[in-house]
């Protein structure tokens, strides 16, 4: 999947980074973020201002439409945009000569813009790597699928109705659990998490009846062992997610035979194997890297 930088991000980055192009070379070198060498994308230079290039990409990105004139008149022409950028560059260079690029507010805004750009670059490259190194779909034999079914048939033939409270704040989820443990009904505590929803929105905390392959790994085992009507302790999941769950009901589905579930079992085993390969690759990258937490520990 291909992602582009959000237009709002570029609108912030282009003027801020452009204004700093005219800073003294020594200052730019000191402030530059270390990065691996990369092949730059060819850019058509339309003008230079005291040696600083203005490219066609900048002109296209900075073009103003009729809305810039109150919704009346014609859109800015490329030539007009270029002349405006030349004038802005001249003023930016003068500001730098006056030392205005050391203004604390400007420096803080610039730091945020550069951090956003670094984050965007990091995310896009990681996504490209995932696409480039797409793990092939592993083979799963019928015998392997059958063995999995036979080993897990009680779970595969049981659907679990689960209600959940899912938060990303560990302190908040602990407070929610304390309320339930204190005697407040689980549903009442869960409903408070959706206070802004209209009554017609239903009961989004009630996940309904789920099959084994749709249960989150963080509480899949617990869903089959927690007594009906009971509430779990706080469960920690990936990406800073915290749950408490309540098992509302379980029901048997004897019609879920191996033949009925073979495709789902095969897909589940394939995904587990792909995840194992990718996890191993990421562990290898981390093992081979030199990672230093400034201050001696992770934040």
MODELLER restraints for C-alpha pairs under 7 A, 6 or more apart:
rsr = mdl.restraints
at = mdl.atoms
rsr.add(forms.Gaussian(group=physical.xy_distance, feature=features.Distance(at['CA:3:A'], at['CA:124:A']), mean=6.75, stdev=0.5))
rsr.add(forms.Gaussian(group=physical.xy_distance, feature=features.Distance(at['CA:5:A'], at['CA:120:A']), mean=6.81, stdev=0.5))
rsr.add(forms.Gaussian(group=physical.xy_distance, feature=features.Distance(at['CA:12:A'], at['CA:113:A']), mean=6.71, stdev=0.5))
rsr.add(forms.Gaussian(group=physical.xy_distance, feature=features.Distance(at['CA:13:A'], at['CA:113:A']), mean=5.49, stdev=0.5))
rsr.add(forms.Gaussian(group=physical.xy_distance, feature=features.Distance(at['CA:16:A'], at['CA:110:A']), mean=6.05, stdev=0.5))
rsr.add(forms.Gaussian(group=physical.xy_distance, feature=features.Distance(at['CA:19:A'], at['CA:89:A']), mean=6.89, stdev=0.5))
rsr.add(forms.Gaussian(group=physical.xy_distance, feature=features.Distance(at['CA:19:A'], at['CA:92:A']), mean=5.23, stdev=0.5))
rsr.add(forms.Gaussian(group=physical.xy_distance, feature=features.Distance(at['CA:22:A'], at['CA:93:A']), mean=5.23, stdev=0.5))
rsr.add(forms.Gaussian(group=physical.xy_distance, feature=features.Distance(at['CA:22:A'], at['CA:96:A']), mean=6.61, stdev=0.5))
rsr.add(forms.Gaussian(group=physical.xy_distance, feature=features.Distance(at['CA:23:A'], at['CA:96:A']), mean=5.80, stdev=0.5))
rsr.add(forms.Gaussian(group=physical.xy_distance, feature=features.Distance(at['CA:43:A'], at['CA:55:A']), mean=6.18, stdev=0.5))
rsr.add(forms.Gaussian(group=physical.xy_distance, feature=features.Distance(at['CA:44:A'], at['CA:55:A']), mean=5.43, stdev=0.5))
rsr.add(forms.Gaussian(group=physical.xy_distance, feature=features.Distance(at['CA:44:A'], at['CA:56:A']), mean=5.62, stdev=0.5))
rsr.add(forms.Gaussian(group=physical.xy_distance, feature=features.Distance(at['CA:45:A'], at['CA:53:A']), mean=6.13, stdev=0.5))
rsr.add(forms.Gaussian(group=physical.xy_distance, feature=features.Distance(at['CA:45:A'], at['CA:54:A']), mean=5.78, stdev=0.5))
rsr.add(forms.Gaussian(group=physical.xy_distance, feature=features.Distance(at['CA:45:A'], at['CA:55:A']), mean=4.22, stdev=0.5))
rsr.add(forms.Gaussian(group=physical.xy_distance, feature=features.Distance(at['CA:45:A'], at['CA:56:A']), mean=6.23, stdev=0.5))
rsr.add(forms.Gaussian(group=physical.xy_distance, feature=features.Distance(at['CA:46:A'], at['CA:54:A']), mean=5.90, stdev=0.5))
rsr.add(forms.Gaussian(group=physical.xy_distance, feature=features.Distance(at['CA:46:A'], at['CA:55:A']), mean=5.30, stdev=0.5))
rsr.add(forms.Gaussian(group=physical.xy_distance, feature=features.Distance(at['CA:46:A'], at['CA:56:A']), mean=6.06, stdev=0.5))
rsr.add(forms.Gaussian(group=physical.xy_distance, feature=features.Distance(at['CA:47:A'], at['CA:53:A']), mean=5.92, stdev=0.5))
rsr.add(forms.Gaussian(group=physical.xy_distance, feature=features.Distance(at['CA:47:A'], at['CA:54:A']), mean=5.34, stdev=0.5))
rsr.add(forms.Gaussian(group=physical.xy_distance, feature=features.Distance(at['CA:48:A'], at['CA:54:A']), mean=5.90, stdev=0.5))
rsr.add(forms.Gaussian(group=physical.xy_distance, feature=features.Distance(at['CA:49:A'], at['CA:86:A']), mean=6.80, stdev=0.5))
rsr.add(forms.Gaussian(group=physical.xy_distance, feature=features.Distance(at['CA:59:A'], at['CA:78:A']), mean=6.63, stdev=0.5))
rsr.add(forms.Gaussian(group=physical.xy_distance, feature=features.Distance(at['CA:59:A'], at['CA:81:A']), mean=6.01, stdev=0.5))
rsr.add(forms.Gaussian(group=physical.xy_distance, feature=features.Distance(at['CA:59:A'], at['CA:82:A']), mean=5.90, stdev=0.5))
rsr.add(forms.Gaussian(group=physical.xy_distance, feature=features.Distance(at['CA:62:A'], at['CA:81:A']), mean=6.98, stdev=0.5))
rsr.add(forms.Gaussian(group=physical.xy_distance, feature=features.Distance(at['CA:63:A'], at['CA:76:A']), mean=6.31, stdev=0.5))
rsr.add(forms.Gaussian(group=physical.xy_distance, feature=features.Distance(at['CA:63:A'], at['CA:78:A']), mean=6.98, stdev=0.5))
rsr.add(forms.Gaussian(group=physical.xy_distance, feature=features.Distance(at['CA:63:A'], at['CA:81:A']), mean=5.71, stdev=0.5))
rsr.add(forms.Gaussian(group=physical.xy_distance, feature=features.Distance(at['CA:64:A'], at['CA:75:A']), mean=6.21, stdev=0.5))
rsr.add(forms.Gaussian(group=physical.xy_distance, feature=features.Distance(at['CA:64:A'], at['CA:76:A']), mean=5.37, stdev=0.5))
rsr.add(forms.Gaussian(group=physical.xy_distance, feature=features.Distance(at['CA:65:A'], at['CA:75:A']), mean=4.31, stdev=0.5))
rsr.add(forms.Gaussian(group=physical.xy_distance, feature=features.Distance(at['CA:65:A'], at['CA:76:A']), mean=6.03, stdev=0.5))
rsr.add(forms.Gaussian(group=physical.xy_distance, feature=features.Distance(at['CA:66:A'], at['CA:72:A']), mean=5.74, stdev=0.5))
rsr.add(forms.Gaussian(group=physical.xy_distance, feature=features.Distance(at['CA:66:A'], at['CA:73:A']), mean=5.90, stdev=0.5))
rsr.add(forms.Gaussian(group=physical.xy_distance, feature=features.Distance(at['CA:66:A'], at['CA:74:A']), mean=5.56, stdev=0.5))
rsr.add(forms.Gaussian(group=physical.xy_distance, feature=features.Distance(at['CA:66:A'], at['CA:75:A']), mean=4.65, stdev=0.5))
rsr.add(forms.Gaussian(group=physical.xy_distance, feature=features.Distance(at['CA:95:A'], at['CA:101:A']), mean=6.78, stdev=0.5))
rsr.add(forms.Gaussian(group=physical.xy_distance, feature=features.Distance(at['CA:135:A'], at['CA:274:A']), mean=6.12, stdev=0.5))
rsr.add(forms.Gaussian(group=physical.xy_distance, feature=features.Distance(at['CA:137:A'], at['CA:270:A']), mean=6.29, stdev=0.5))
rsr.add(forms.Gaussian(group=physical.xy_distance, feature=features.Distance(at['CA:138:A'], at['CA:270:A']), mean=5.46, stdev=0.5))
rsr.add(forms.Gaussian(group=physical.xy_distance, feature=features.Distance(at['CA:138:A'], at['CA:273:A']), mean=6.81, stdev=0.5))
rsr.add(forms.Gaussian(group=physical.xy_distance, feature=features.Distance(at['CA:138:A'], at['CA:274:A']), mean=6.96, stdev=0.5))
rsr.add(forms.Gaussian(group=physical.xy_distance, feature=features.Distance(at['CA:140:A'], at['CA:266:A']), mean=6.17, stdev=0.5))
rsr.add(forms.Gaussian(group=physical.xy_distance, feature=features.Distance(at['CA:140:A'], at['CA:270:A']), mean=6.70, stdev=0.5))
rsr.add(forms.Gaussian(group=physical.xy_distance, feature=features.Distance(at['CA:145:A'], at['CA:262:A']), mean=6.68, stdev=0.5))
rsr.add(forms.Gaussian(group=physical.xy_distance, feature=features.Distance(at['CA:145:A'], at['CA:265:A']), mean=6.14, stdev=0.5))
rsr.add(forms.Gaussian(group=physical.xy_distance, feature=features.Distance(at['CA:145:A'], at['CA:266:A']), mean=5.98, stdev=0.5))
rsr.add(forms.Gaussian(group=physical.xy_distance, feature=features.Distance(at['CA:146:A'], at['CA:258:A']), mean=6.97, stdev=0.5))
rsr.add(forms.Gaussian(group=physical.xy_distance, feature=features.Distance(at['CA:149:A'], at['CA:258:A']), mean=6.47, stdev=0.5))
rsr.add(forms.Gaussian(group=physical.xy_distance, feature=features.Distance(at['CA:155:A'], at['CA:212:A']), mean=6.36, stdev=0.5))
rsr.add(forms.Gaussian(group=physical.xy_distance, feature=features.Distance(at['CA:156:A'], at['CA:211:A']), mean=6.87, stdev=0.5))
rsr.add(forms.Gaussian(group=physical.xy_distance, feature=features.Distance(at['CA:156:A'], at['CA:212:A']), mean=5.77, stdev=0.5))
rsr.add(forms.Gaussian(group=physical.xy_distance, feature=features.Distance(at['CA:157:A'], at['CA:252:A']), mean=5.81, stdev=0.5))
rsr.add(forms.Gaussian(group=physical.xy_distance, feature=features.Distance(at['CA:157:A'], at['CA:253:A']), mean=4.90, stdev=0.5))
rsr.add(forms.Gaussian(group=physical.xy_distance, feature=features.Distance(at['CA:157:A'], at['CA:254:A']), mean=5.81, stdev=0.5))
rsr.add(forms.Gaussian(group=physical.xy_distance, feature=features.Distance(at['CA:157:A'], at['CA:256:A']), mean=5.68, stdev=0.5))
rsr.add(forms.Gaussian(group=physical.xy_distance, feature=features.Distance(at['CA:158:A'], at['CA:211:A']), mean=6.93, stdev=0.5))
rsr.add(forms.Gaussian(group=physical.xy_distance, feature=features.Distance(at['CA:158:A'], at['CA:250:A']), mean=6.67, stdev=0.5))
rsr.add(forms.Gaussian(group=physical.xy_distance, feature=features.Distance(at['CA:158:A'], at['CA:251:A']), mean=5.68, stdev=0.5))
rsr.add(forms.Gaussian(group=physical.xy_distance, feature=features.Distance(at['CA:158:A'], at['CA:252:A']), mean=4.65, stdev=0.5))
rsr.add(forms.Gaussian(group=physical.xy_distance, feature=features.Distance(at['CA:158:A'], at['CA:253:A']), mean=5.82, stdev=0.5))
rsr.add(forms.Gaussian(group=physical.xy_distance, feature=features.Distance(at['CA:159:A'], at['CA:209:A']), mean=5.61, stdev=0.5))
rsr.add(forms.Gaussian(group=physical.xy_distance, feature=features.Distance(at['CA:159:A'], at['CA:210:A']), mean=5.29, stdev=0.5))
rsr.add(forms.Gaussian(group=physical.xy_distance, feature=features.Distance(at['CA:159:A'], at['CA:211:A']), mean=4.87, stdev=0.5))
rsr.add(forms.Gaussian(group=physical.xy_distance, feature=features.Distance(at['CA:159:A'], at['CA:250:A']), mean=5.68, stdev=0.5))
rsr.add(forms.Gaussian(group=physical.xy_distance, feature=features.Distance(at['CA:159:A'], at['CA:251:A']), mean=5.42, stdev=0.5))
rsr.add(forms.Gaussian(group=physical.xy_distance, feature=features.Distance(at['CA:159:A'], at['CA:252:A']), mean=6.47, stdev=0.5))
rsr.add(forms.Gaussian(group=physical.xy_distance, feature=features.Distance(at['CA:160:A'], at['CA:209:A']), mean=5.08, stdev=0.5))
rsr.add(forms.Gaussian(group=physical.xy_distance, feature=features.Distance(at['CA:160:A'], at['CA:210:A']), mean=5.26, stdev=0.5))
rsr.add(forms.Gaussian(group=physical.xy_distance, feature=features.Distance(at['CA:160:A'], at['CA:211:A']), mean=6.69, stdev=0.5))
rsr.add(forms.Gaussian(group=physical.xy_distance, feature=features.Distance(at['CA:160:A'], at['CA:223:A']), mean=6.87, stdev=0.5))
rsr.add(forms.Gaussian(group=physical.xy_distance, feature=features.Distance(at['CA:160:A'], at['CA:249:A']), mean=6.03, stdev=0.5))
rsr.add(forms.Gaussian(group=physical.xy_distance, feature=features.Distance(at['CA:160:A'], at['CA:250:A']), mean=4.53, stdev=0.5))
rsr.add(forms.Gaussian(group=physical.xy_distance, feature=features.Distance(at['CA:160:A'], at['CA:251:A']), mean=6.68, stdev=0.5))
rsr.add(forms.Gaussian(group=physical.xy_distance, feature=features.Distance(at['CA:161:A'], at['CA:207:A']), mean=6.72, stdev=0.5))
rsr.add(forms.Gaussian(group=physical.xy_distance, feature=features.Distance(at['CA:161:A'], at['CA:208:A']), mean=4.91, stdev=0.5))
rsr.add(forms.Gaussian(group=physical.xy_distance, feature=features.Distance(at['CA:161:A'], at['CA:209:A']), mean=4.03, stdev=0.5))
rsr.add(forms.Gaussian(group=physical.xy_distance, feature=features.Distance(at['CA:161:A'], at['CA:210:A']), mean=6.09, stdev=0.5))
rsr.add(forms.Gaussian(group=physical.xy_distance, feature=features.Distance(at['CA:161:A'], at['CA:247:A']), mean=6.16, stdev=0.5))
rsr.add(forms.Gaussian(group=physical.xy_distance, feature=features.Distance(at['CA:161:A'], at['CA:248:A']), mean=5.37, stdev=0.5))
rsr.add(forms.Gaussian(group=physical.xy_distance, feature=features.Distance(at['CA:161:A'], at['CA:249:A']), mean=5.05, stdev=0.5))
rsr.add(forms.Gaussian(group=physical.xy_distance, feature=features.Distance(at['CA:161:A'], at['CA:250:A']), mean=6.00, stdev=0.5))
rsr.add(forms.Gaussian(group=physical.xy_distance, feature=features.Distance(at['CA:162:A'], at['CA:206:A']), mean=6.23, stdev=0.5))
rsr.add(forms.Gaussian(group=physical.xy_distance, feature=features.Distance(at['CA:162:A'], at['CA:207:A']), mean=5.59, stdev=0.5))
rsr.add(forms.Gaussian(group=physical.xy_distance, feature=features.Distance(at['CA:162:A'], at['CA:208:A']), mean=6.15, stdev=0.5))
rsr.add(forms.Gaussian(group=physical.xy_distance, feature=features.Distance(at['CA:162:A'], at['CA:209:A']), mean=6.85, stdev=0.5))
rsr.add(forms.Gaussian(group=physical.xy_distance, feature=features.Distance(at['CA:162:A'], at['CA:245:A']), mean=6.70, stdev=0.5))
rsr.add(forms.Gaussian(group=physical.xy_distance, feature=features.Distance(at['CA:162:A'], at['CA:246:A']), mean=5.79, stdev=0.5))
rsr.add(forms.Gaussian(group=physical.xy_distance, feature=features.Distance(at['CA:162:A'], at['CA:247:A']), mean=4.80, stdev=0.5))
rsr.add(forms.Gaussian(group=physical.xy_distance, feature=features.Distance(at['CA:162:A'], at['CA:248:A']), mean=5.53, stdev=0.5))
rsr.add(forms.Gaussian(group=physical.xy_distance, feature=features.Distance(at['CA:163:A'], at['CA:205:A']), mean=5.42, stdev=0.5))
rsr.add(forms.Gaussian(group=physical.xy_distance, feature=features.Distance(at['CA:163:A'], at['CA:206:A']), mean=4.30, stdev=0.5))
rsr.add(forms.Gaussian(group=physical.xy_distance, feature=features.Distance(at['CA:163:A'], at['CA:207:A']), mean=5.72, stdev=0.5))
rsr.add(forms.Gaussian(group=physical.xy_distance, feature=features.Distance(at['CA:163:A'], at['CA:245:A']), mean=5.70, stdev=0.5))
rsr.add(forms.Gaussian(group=physical.xy_distance, feature=features.Distance(at['CA:163:A'], at['CA:246:A']), mean=5.16, stdev=0.5))
rsr.add(forms.Gaussian(group=physical.xy_distance, feature=features.Distance(at['CA:163:A'], at['CA:247:A']), mean=6.54, stdev=0.5))
rsr.add(forms.Gaussian(group=physical.xy_distance, feature=features.Distance(at['CA:163:A'], at['CA:248:A']), mean=6.75, stdev=0.5))
rsr.add(forms.Gaussian(group=physical.xy_distance, feature=features.Distance(at['CA:164:A'], at['CA:205:A']), mean=5.33, stdev=0.5))
rsr.add(forms.Gaussian(group=physical.xy_distance, feature=features.Distance(at['CA:164:A'], at['CA:206:A']), mean=6.62, stdev=0.5))
rsr.add(forms.Gaussian(group=physical.xy_distance, feature=features.Distance(at['CA:164:A'], at['CA:243:A']), mean=6.67, stdev=0.5))
rsr.add(forms.Gaussian(group=physical.xy_distance, feature=features.Distance(at['CA:164:A'], at['CA:244:A']), mean=5.86, stdev=0.5))
rsr.add(forms.Gaussian(group=physical.xy_distance, feature=features.Distance(at['CA:164:A'], at['CA:245:A']), mean=4.39, stdev=0.5))
rsr.add(forms.Gaussian(group=physical.xy_distance, feature=features.Distance(at['CA:164:A'], at['CA:246:A']), mean=6.27, stdev=0.5))
rsr.add(forms.Gaussian(group=physical.xy_distance, feature=features.Distance(at['CA:165:A'], at['CA:190:A']), mean=5.73, stdev=0.5))
rsr.add(forms.Gaussian(group=physical.xy_distance, feature=features.Distance(at['CA:165:A'], at['CA:205:A']), mean=6.48, stdev=0.5))
rsr.add(forms.Gaussian(group=physical.xy_distance, feature=features.Distance(at['CA:165:A'], at['CA:243:A']), mean=5.57, stdev=0.5))
rsr.add(forms.Gaussian(group=physical.xy_distance, feature=features.Distance(at['CA:165:A'], at['CA:244:A']), mean=5.40, stdev=0.5))
rsr.add(forms.Gaussian(group=physical.xy_distance, feature=features.Distance(at['CA:165:A'], at['CA:245:A']), mean=6.39, stdev=0.5))
rsr.add(forms.Gaussian(group=physical.xy_distance, feature=features.Distance(at['CA:166:A'], at['CA:241:A']), mean=6.84, stdev=0.5))
rsr.add(forms.Gaussian(group=physical.xy_distance, feature=features.Distance(at['CA:166:A'], at['CA:242:A']), mean=5.69, stdev=0.5))
rsr.add(forms.Gaussian(group=physical.xy_distance, feature=features.Distance(at['CA:166:A'], at['CA:243:A']), mean=4.59, stdev=0.5))
rsr.add(forms.Gaussian(group=physical.xy_distance, feature=features.Distance(at['CA:166:A'], at['CA:244:A']), mean=6.82, stdev=0.5))
rsr.add(forms.Gaussian(group=physical.xy_distance, feature=features.Distance(at['CA:167:A'], at['CA:173:A']), mean=6.15, stdev=0.5))
rsr.add(forms.Gaussian(group=physical.xy_distance, feature=features.Distance(at['CA:167:A'], at['CA:241:A']), mean=5.99, stdev=0.5))
rsr.add(forms.Gaussian(group=physical.xy_distance, feature=features.Distance(at['CA:167:A'], at['CA:242:A']), mean=5.36, stdev=0.5))
rsr.add(forms.Gaussian(group=physical.xy_distance, feature=features.Distance(at['CA:167:A'], at['CA:243:A']), mean=6.53, stdev=0.5))
rsr.add(forms.Gaussian(group=physical.xy_distance, feature=features.Distance(at['CA:168:A'], at['CA:240:A']), mean=5.63, stdev=0.5))
rsr.add(forms.Gaussian(group=physical.xy_distance, feature=features.Distance(at['CA:168:A'], at['CA:241:A']), mean=4.78, stdev=0.5))
rsr.add(forms.Gaussian(group=physical.xy_distance, feature=features.Distance(at['CA:168:A'], at['CA:242:A']), mean=5.85, stdev=0.5))
rsr.add(forms.Gaussian(group=physical.xy_distance, feature=features.Distance(at['CA:170:A'], at['CA:242:A']), mean=6.44, stdev=0.5))
rsr.add(forms.Gaussian(group=physical.xy_distance, feature=features.Distance(at['CA:173:A'], at['CA:242:A']), mean=6.70, stdev=0.5))
rsr.add(forms.Gaussian(group=physical.xy_distance, feature=features.Distance(at['CA:174:A'], at['CA:234:A']), mean=6.92, stdev=0.5))
rsr.add(forms.Gaussian(group=physical.xy_distance, feature=features.Distance(at['CA:176:A'], at['CA:189:A']), mean=6.53, stdev=0.5))
rsr.add(forms.Gaussian(group=physical.xy_distance, feature=features.Distance(at['CA:180:A'], at['CA:186:A']), mean=5.72, stdev=0.5))
rsr.add(forms.Gaussian(group=physical.xy_distance, feature=features.Distance(at['CA:190:A'], at['CA:205:A']), mean=6.43, stdev=0.5))
rsr.add(forms.Gaussian(group=physical.xy_distance, feature=features.Distance(at['CA:218:A'], at['CA:236:A']), mean=6.93, stdev=0.5))
rsr.add(forms.Gaussian(group=physical.xy_distance, feature=features.Distance(at['CA:218:A'], at['CA:237:A']), mean=5.46, stdev=0.5))
rsr.add(forms.Gaussian(group=physical.xy_distance, feature=features.Distance(at['CA:223:A'], at['CA:247:A']), mean=6.63, stdev=0.5))
rsr.add(forms.Gaussian(group=physical.xy_distance, feature=features.Distance(at['CA:226:A'], at['CA:247:A']), mean=6.82, stdev=0.5))
rsr.add(forms.Gaussian(group=physical.xy_distance, feature=features.Distance(at['CA:227:A'], at['CA:247:A']), mean=6.97, stdev=0.5))
rsr.add(forms.Gaussian(group=physical.xy_distance, feature=features.Distance(at['CA:228:A'], at['CA:247:A']), mean=5.03, stdev=0.5))
rsr.add(forms.Gaussian(group=physical.xy_distance, feature=features.Distance(at['CA:228:A'], at['CA:248:A']), mean=5.67, stdev=0.5))
rsr.add(forms.Gaussian(group=physical.xy_distance, feature=features.Distance(at['CA:228:A'], at['CA:249:A']), mean=5.72, stdev=0.5))
rsr.add(forms.Gaussian(group=physical.xy_distance, feature=features.Distance(at['CA:229:A'], at['CA:246:A']), mean=6.35, stdev=0.5))
rsr.add(forms.Gaussian(group=physical.xy_distance, feature=features.Distance(at['CA:229:A'], at['CA:247:A']), mean=5.53, stdev=0.5))
rsr.add(forms.Gaussian(group=physical.xy_distance, feature=features.Distance(at['CA:229:A'], at['CA:248:A']), mean=5.41, stdev=0.5))
rsr.add(forms.Gaussian(group=physical.xy_distance, feature=features.Distance(at['CA:230:A'], at['CA:246:A']), mean=5.68, stdev=0.5))
rsr.add(forms.Gaussian(group=physical.xy_distance, feature=features.Distance(at['CA:230:A'], at['CA:247:A']), mean=6.16, stdev=0.5))
rsr.add(forms.Gaussian(group=physical.xy_distance, feature=features.Distance(at['CA:231:A'], at['CA:244:A']), mean=6.88, stdev=0.5))
rsr.add(forms.Gaussian(group=physical.xy_distance, feature=features.Distance(at['CA:231:A'], at['CA:245:A']), mean=5.66, stdev=0.5))
rsr.add(forms.Gaussian(group=physical.xy_distance, feature=features.Distance(at['CA:231:A'], at['CA:246:A']), mean=4.39, stdev=0.5))
rsr.add(forms.Gaussian(group=physical.xy_distance, feature=features.Distance(at['CA:231:A'], at['CA:247:A']), mean=6.91, stdev=0.5))
rsr.add(forms.Gaussian(group=physical.xy_distance, feature=features.Distance(at['CA:232:A'], at['CA:244:A']), mean=5.56, stdev=0.5))
rsr.add(forms.Gaussian(group=physical.xy_distance, feature=features.Distance(at['CA:232:A'], at['CA:245:A']), mean=5.49, stdev=0.5))
rsr.add(forms.Gaussian(group=physical.xy_distance, feature=features.Distance(at['CA:232:A'], at['CA:246:A']), mean=6.45, stdev=0.5))
rsr.add(forms.Gaussian(group=physical.xy_distance, feature=features.Distance(at['CA:233:A'], at['CA:244:A']), mean=6.04, stdev=0.5))
rsr.add(forms.Gaussian(group=physical.xy_distance, feature=features.Distance(at['CA:234:A'], at['CA:242:A']), mean=6.54, stdev=0.5))
rsr.add(forms.Gaussian(group=physical.xy_distance, feature=features.Distance(at['CA:234:A'], at['CA:243:A']), mean=5.65, stdev=0.5))
rsr.add(forms.Gaussian(group=physical.xy_distance, feature=features.Distance(at['CA:234:A'], at['CA:244:A']), mean=5.11, stdev=0.5))
rsr.add(forms.Gaussian(group=physical.xy_distance, feature=features.Distance(at['CA:235:A'], at['CA:242:A']), mean=5.56, stdev=0.5))
rsr.add(forms.Gaussian(group=physical.xy_distance, feature=features.Distance(at['CA:235:A'], at['CA:243:A']), mean=4.97, stdev=0.5))
rsr.add(forms.Gaussian(group=physical.xy_distance, feature=features.Distance(at['CA:235:A'], at['CA:244:A']), mean=6.10, stdev=0.5))
rsr.add(forms.Gaussian(group=physical.xy_distance, feature=features.Distance(at['CA:236:A'], at['CA:242:A']), mean=4.74, stdev=0.5))
rsr.add(forms.Gaussian(group=physical.xy_distance, feature=features.Distance(at['CA:236:A'], at['CA:243:A']), mean=6.51, stdev=0.5))
